[in-house]
């Protein structure tokens, strides 16, 4: 219990953490990166993911799934083997194995609250 409270306090006390609301319709961007090898966060979106703006399309917290769609921008995540995704791309958040192994007392959504930030909307790119 003490470790869980310590983790919760560390997450809340972190000045770099921004508000992330988990509900259908929420728009969000990635604003931090997580390294599971060192169990640390760095400011700034992961390489290849900083231009994407997303919207949550379905929330199933008991089922440990949050579906989302890329609304604007393009992303080329590390796991895509160089493939670039465009608006309309759909994916889902599920518990991150590395984060959960490093933080066994954390809730699976704690990582999302650290790396994602709610935004008012996803403005289309300037033409």
C-alpha positions in Angstrom: 0.0 0.0 0.0 2.8 2.4 0.8 4.5 1.8 -2.6 1.2 2.4 -4.3 0.7 5.6 -2.4 4.3 6.7 -3.2 3.7 6.1 -6.9 0.4 8.0 -6.8 2.0 10.9 -5.1 5.0 10.9 -7.5 2.6 11.0 -10.4 0.5 13.8 -9.0 3.5 15.8 -7.8 5.2 15.7 -11.2 5.0 19.2 -12.6 5.3 18.0 -16.2 2.1 15.9 -15.9 -0.9 17.4 -17.7 -4.5 16.6 -17.4 -5.8 13.6 -19.4 -9.5 12.8 -19.3 -10.5 9.3 -20.2 -13.9 9.5 -21.7 -15.4 9.0 -25.2 -15.0 12.1 -27.4 -11.8 13.4 -25.6 -9.1 14.8 -27.9 -5.5 14.2 -26.9 -1.9 14.5 -27.9 1.2 12.7 -26.7 3.3 15.1 -24.7 5.8 12.7 -22.9 7.6 9.5 -23.6 8.2 6.5 -21.3 11.3 4.3 -21.3 10.5 0.9 -19.7 14.2 0.0 -19.5 14.8 2.9 -17.0 11.2 3.4 -15.8 11.5 7.1 -16.6 9.6 9.8 -18.4 10.9 12.5 -20.7 9.1 15.6 -21.9 8.1 15.7 -25.5 6.3 13.1 -27.6 8.1 10.0 -28.7 10.0 10.4 -32.0 7.6 10.2 -34.9 4.5 10.8 -32.8 4.5 14.5 -32.1 2.3 15.6 -34.9 -0.6 13.3 -34.1 -3.9 14.5 -32.5 -6.3 11.8 -31.5 -9.9 11.2 -30.2 -11.1 8.5 -27.9 -13.8 6.5 -29.5 -14.6 3.9 -26.9 -13.7 3.3 -23.3 -13.9 -0.1 -21.6 -11.9 0.3 -18.4 -12.9 -3.1 -16.9 -11.9 -4.7 -20.2 -8.7 -2.7 -20.1 -9.1 -1.1 -23.6 -9.4 2.4 -24.8 -10.0 2.8 -28.5 -8.9 5.9 -30.3 -8.6 7.4 -33.8 -6.0 9.6 -35.4 -7.9 12.8 -36.2 -5.1 15.1 -37.6 -1.4 14.9 -38.4 0.6 11.8 -39.2 2.5 9.5 -37.0 5.3 7.0 -37.6 5.6 5.2 -34.2 8.7 3.1 -33.4 6.6 -0.1 -33.5 5.4 0.5 -37.1 8.6 -0.5 -38.9 8.6 2.8 -40.7 5.0 2.8 -41.7 3.3 6.3 -41.5 -0.3 6.5 -40.3 -2.7 9.1 -41.5 -6.0 10.5 -40.1 -8.6 7.7 -39.8 -6.0 5.3 -38.4 -7.5 3.4 -35.4 -5.8 1.7 -32.5 -6.3 0.9 -28.8 -4.5 1.4 -25.5 -4.2 -1.7 -23.4 -2.0 -2.2 -20.3 1.7 -1.7 -21.2 3.6 -4.7 -20.1 6.9 -2.9 -19.3 5.2 -0.2 -17.3 3.1 -2.7 -15.4 6.1 -4.9 -14.6 8.1 -1.9 -13.4 5.1 -0.5 -11.4 3.1 -3.6 -10.2 1.0 -1.5 -7.8 0.0 1.1 -10.5 -3.3 1.2 -12.3 -3.0 0.4 -16.0 -4.2 3.9 -16.9 -1.5 5.6 -14.8 0.9 5.5 -17.8 -1.7 7.2 -20.0 -2.2 10.0 -17.5 1.6 10.6 -17.7 2.2 10.5 -21.4 -1.1 12.0 -22.8 -2.6 15.4 -22.6 -6.2 16.4 -23.3 -6.6 19.2 -25.8 -9.8 21.1 -26.8 -9.9 19.8 -30.3 -7.8 18.5 -33.2 -7.4 21.4 -35.6 -6.9 20.3 -39.2 -3.4 21.1 -40.5 -2.9 24.5 -42.0 -3.0 24.5 -45.8 
